[in-house]
């Protein structure tokens, strides 16, 4: 891989980290809103998280397309970190969806955590 491609790979890795981190933060903010019973705000934050995941996946897809077209993509520690960050953020989002459901269900029953 030449220097320009390596730089591009680093930029893509940083974009994945950025957007995955933003998505995770938005999802965690949604939990805070749900704790306060602000479910519309929580939903808005989850929509923001979905948009950030869309951007992160776009950069990830670019890498997959490069490799599938025959361009060599050498994994670096930074790229591995980016992929790990994306996957843990996705797992967080899935758990947050369940937490929002539970908070809303408890509130409709007049209970709280």
Secondary structure, DSSP 4 states (H G I P E B T S, - for coil): --HHHHHHHHHHHHHHHHHHHHHHHHHHHHHHHHHTT-HHHHHHHHHHHHHHHHHHHHHHHHHHHHHHTT------HHHHHHHHHHHHHHHHHHHHHHHHHHHHHHHHTT---
